[in-house]
């Protein structure tokens, strides 16, 4: 029979020390809630590296491609006209004039795509209730969740967490 244990800490350093102790004991941390990111806790609790940077690159590449396609269509294919002496027969001849717009289109698509991906990935959508076990984690407390399978291990976990600075174990 498995049991969830919630361990409440008051300091981010204490939760990091507690997570390292649990890793040494061979106990897996299932989740951590904190009011701000805790640097260095990801490898300790076993979180894999996120793929959000690849998404950002793909969204940016999409923005660049759409901007270049728009310039080619407007300036060469559809309405080729001599504007300010720019040649209207090849995109690469016009490209230096459109670098700022290309950059802005890249940033626009990357930013909007990342926001949408983040909201969908973390399930923070309108109407969805938060999976936060304690409202104090949005203010000044840090909570670590551990799932134990046997009661013998539970007492050792509780004593190890109390010695590492936990203020509450439930």
C-alpha positions as a Markdown table, in Angstrom:
| # | Residue | x | y | z |
|---|---|---|---|---|
| 1 | Unk | 0.0 | 0.0 | 0.0 |
| 2 | Unk | 1.5 | 3.4 | -1.0 |
| 3 | Unk | 1.1 | 6.5 | 1.0 |
| 4 | Unk | 1.8 | 10.2 | 0.1 |
| 5 | Unk | 3.9 | 12.2 | 2.4 |
| 6 | Unk | 3.9 | 16.0 | 2.1 |
| 7 | Unk | 7.0 | 17.7 | 3.6 |
| 8 | Unk | 6.9 | 21.4 | 4.2 |
| 9 | Unk | 10.0 | 23.5 | 4.3 |
| 10 | Unk | 10.6 | 27.2 | 5.0 |
| 11 | Unk | 13.7 | 27.7 | 3.0 |
| 12 | Unk | 14.8 | 26.7 | -0.5 |
| 13 | Unk | 18.2 | 25.6 | 0.7 |
| 14 | Unk | 16.5 | 23.2 | 3.2 |
| 15 | Unk | 14.3 | 21.6 | 0.6 |
| 16 | Unk | 17.4 | 21.0 | -1.6 |
| 17 | Unk | 19.3 | 19.4 | 1.3 |
| 18 | Unk | 16.2 | 17.3 | 2.0 |
| 19 | Unk | 15.9 | 16.2 | -1.6 |
| 20 | Unk | 19.6 | 15.2 | -1.6 |
| 21 | Unk | 19.1 | 13.1 | 1.6 |
| 22 | Unk | 16.1 | 11.4 | 0.1 |
| 23 | Unk | 18.1 | 10.6 | -3.1 |
| 24 | Unk | 20.8 | 9.1 | -0.9 |
| 25 | Unk | 18.2 | 6.9 | 0.9 |
| 26 | Unk | 16.9 | 5.7 | -2.5 |
| 27 | Unk | 13.5 | 7.5 | -2.2 |
| 28 | Unk | 12.1 | 9.2 | -5.3 |
| 29 | Unk | 10.6 | 12.6 | -4.9 |
| 30 | Unk | 7.4 | 12.7 | -6.9 |
| 31 | Unk | 6.7 | 16.5 | -6.9 |
| 32 | Unk | 7.9 | 19.8 | -5.5 |
| 33 | Unk | 5.8 | 23.0 | -5.2 |
| 34 | Unk | 7.6 | 26.3 | -4.5 |
| 35 | Unk | 6.8 | 30.0 | -4.9 |
| 36 | Unk | 9.8 | 30.5 | -7.2 |
| 37 | Unk | 12.2 | 28.2 | -9.2 |
| 38 | Unk | 14.8 | 26.4 | -7.1 |
| 39 | Unk | 18.0 | 26.3 | -9.0 |
| 40 | Unk | 19.7 | 22.9 | -8.9 |
| 41 | Unk | 16.7 | 20.8 | -7.8 |
| 42 | Unk | 15.9 | 19.3 | -11.2 |
| 43 | Unk | 18.8 | 16.8 | -11.3 |
| 44 | Unk | 18.4 | 16.0 | -7.6 |
| 45 | Unk | 14.7 | 14.9 | -8.0 |
| 46 | Unk | 15.3 | 13.3 | -11.4 |
| 47 | Unk | 13.5 | 15.7 | -13.7 |
| 48 | Unk | 14.6 | 15.3 | -17.3 |
| 49 | Unk | 15.7 | 18.4 | -19.4 |
| 50 | Unk | 12.8 | 20.2 | -20.9 |
| 51 | Unk | 12.3 | 20.4 | -24.7 |
| 52 | Unk | 10.8 | 23.9 | -24.6 |
| 53 | Unk | 14.0 | 25.3 | -26.2 |
| 54 | Unk | 13.4 | 23.1 | -29.2 |
| 55 | Unk | 9.8 | 24.4 | -29.4 |
| 56 | Unk | 11.1 | 28.0 | -29.2 |
| 57 | Unk | 13.5 | 27.4 | -32.1 |
| 58 | Unk | 10.8 | 25.8 | -34.2 |
| 59 | Unk | 8.4 | 28.7 | -33.5 |
| 60 | Unk | 11.1 | 31.2 | -34.4 |
| 61 | Unk | 11.9 | 29.4 | -37.6 |
| 62 | Unk | 8.3 | 29.4 | -38.5 |
| 63 | Unk | 8.1 | 33.2 | -37.9 |
| 64 | Unk | 11.2 | 33.7 | -40.1 |
| 65 | Unk | 9.8 | 31.5 | -42.8 |
| 66 | Unk | 6.5 | 33.2 | -42.8 |
| 67 | Unk | 8.1 | 36.6 | -43.0 |
| 68 | Unk | 10.4 | 35.6 | -45.9 |
| 69 | Unk | 7.4 | 34.0 | -47.7 |
| 70 | Unk | 5.4 | 37.2 | -47.2 |
| 71 | Unk | 8.2 | 39.4 | -48.6 |
| 72 | Unk | 8.6 | 37.1 | -51.6 |
| 73 | Unk | 4.9 | 37.1 | -52.3 |
| 74 | Unk | 4.4 | 40.8 | -51.9 |
| 75 | Unk | 7.5 | 42.2 | -53.5 |
| 76 | Unk | 8.3 | 39.7 | -56.3 |
| 77 | Unk | 5.4 | 37.5 | -57.1 |
| 78 | Unk | 2.2 | 39.6 | -56.7 |
| 79 | Unk | 3.1 | 43.3 | -56.9 |
| 80 | Unk | 6.6 | 43.8 | -58.2 |
| 81 | Unk | 7.3 | 47.5 | -58.3 |
| 82 | Unk | 10.4 | 49.5 | -58.0 |
| 83 | Unk | 10.3 | 51.1 | -54.5 |
| 84 | Unk | 13.2 | 53.3 | -53.6 |
| 85 | Unk | 15.5 | 51.6 | -56.2 |
| 86 | Unk | 15.1 | 48.1 | -54.8 |
| 87 | Unk | 15.2 | 45.4 | -57.5 |
| 88 | Unk | 12.0 | 43.5 | -57.8 |
| 89 | Unk | 13.3 | 40.3 | -59.4 |
| 90 | Unk | 15.0 | 38.4 | -56.6 |
| 91 | Unk | 14.4 | 38.1 | -52.8 |
| 92 | Unk | 18.0 | 38.1 | -51.8 |
| 93 | Unk | 18.5 | 41.6 | -53.4 |
| 94 | Unk | 15.7 | 43.0 | -51.2 |
| 95 | Unk | 16.6 | 41.0 | -48.0 |
| 96 | Unk | 18.8 | 43.6 | -46.2 |
| 97 | Unk | 15.9 | 46.1 | -46.1 |
| 98 | Unk | 13.6 | 43.6 | -44.5 |
| 99 | Unk | 15.9 | 42.2 | -41.7 |
| 100 | Unk | 14.2 | 44.2 | -38.9 |
| 101 | Unk | 10.7 | 43.0 | -40.0 |
| 102 | Unk | 12.0 | 39.4 | -40.3 |
| 103 | Unk | 13.5 | 39.6 | -36.8 |
| 104 | Unk | 10.2 | 41.0 | -35.3 |
| 105 | Unk | 8.2 | 38.3 | -37.0 |
| 106 | Unk | 10.6 | 35.7 | -35.6 |
| 107 | Unk | 10.2 | 37.1 | -32.0 |
| 108 | Unk | 6.4 | 37.5 | -32.4 |
| 109 | Unk | 5.9 | 33.8 | -33.4 |
| 110 | Unk | 8.4 | 32.5 | -30.9 |
| 111 | Unk | 6.8 | 34.4 | -28.0 |
| 112 | Unk | 3.2 | 33.6 | -28.8 |
| 113 | Unk | 4.1 | 30.0 | -29.5 |
| 114 | Unk | 6.0 | 29.6 | -26.2 |
| 115 | Unk | 3.2 | 31.2 | -24.2 |
| 116 | Unk | 0.6 | 28.9 | -25.7 |
| 117 | Unk | 2.8 | 25.8 | -25.3 |
| 118 | Unk | 3.6 | 26.7 | -21.7 |
| 119 | Unk | -0.1 | 27.1 | -20.8 |
| 120 | Unk | -1.1 | 23.9 | -22.5 |
| 121 | Unk | 1.9 | 21.9 | -21.1 |
| 122 | Unk | 1.4 | 23.0 | -17.5 |
| 123 | Unk | -2.4 | 22.8 | -17.7 |
| 124 | Unk | -2.9 | 26.4 | -16.7 |
| 125 | Unk | -6.0 | 27.1 | -18.7 |
| 126 | Unk | -9.2 | 29.0 | -17.8 |
| 127 | Unk | -11.5 | 26.9 | -15.7 |
| 128 | Unk | -8.9 | 24.4 | -14.6 |
| 129 | Unk | -8.4 | 24.0 | -10.9 |
| 130 | Unk | -4.9 | 24.2 | -9.5 |
| 131 | Unk | -3.2 | 21.0 | -8.2 |
| 132 | Unk | -1.6 | 22.9 | -5.4 |
| 133 | Unk | -1.8 | 20.9 | -2.1 |
| 134 | Unk | -1.3 | 24.0 | 0.1 |
| 135 | Unk | -1.9 | 27.7 | -0.7 |
| 136 | Unk | 1.2 | 28.7 | 1.3 |
| 137 | Unk | 3.4 | 27.5 | -1.6 |
| 138 | Unk | 2.3 | 30.6 | -3.5 |
| 139 | Unk | 3.7 | 32.8 | -0.7 |
| 140 | Unk | 6.6 | 31.6 | 1.3 |
| 141 | Unk | 6.6 | 27.8 | 1.8 |
| 142 | Unk | 8.1 | 24.9 | -0.1 |
| 143 | Unk | 6.4 | 21.5 | -0.3 |
| 144 | Unk | 7.9 | 18.2 | -1.4 |
| 145 | Unk | 5.8 | 15.1 | -2.1 |
| 146 | Unk | 7.1 | 11.6 | -1.5 |
| 147 | Unk | 5.3 | 8.4 | -2.2 |
| 148 | Unk | 6.3 | 5.5 | 0.2 |
| 149 | Unk | 5.3 | 1.9 | -0.2 |
| 150 | Unk | 6.2 | 0.4 | 3.2 |
| 151 | Unk | 5.7 | 1.8 | 6.7 |
| 152 | Unk | 9.2 | 0.9 | 7.8 |
| 153 | Unk | 10.7 | 3.4 | 5.4 |
| 154 | Unk | 8.2 | 6.1 | 6.4 |
| 155 | Unk | 9.6 | 6.7 | 9.9 |
| 156 | Unk | 13.2 | 6.9 | 8.5 |
| 157 | Unk | 12.0 | 9.5 | 5.9 |
| 158 | Unk | 10.2 | 11.6 | 8.5 |
| 159 | Unk | 13.2 | 11.7 | 10.9 |
| 160 | Unk | 15.6 | 12.5 | 8.0 |
| 161 | Unk | 13.4 | 15.3 | 6.8 |
| 162 | Unk | 13.0 | 16.8 | 10.3 |
| 163 | Unk | 16.8 | 16.8 | 10.7 |
| 164 | Unk | 17.2 | 18.5 | 7.3 |
| 165 | Unk | 14.9 | 21.5 | 8.3 |
| 166 | Unk | 11.4 | 20.4 | 7.6 |
| 167 | Unk | 8.9 | 22.4 | 9.6 |
| 168 | Unk | 5.9 | 20.1 | 9.0 |
| 169 | Unk | 5.5 | 16.5 | 7.7 |
| 170 | Unk | 2.0 | 15.1 | 6.9 |
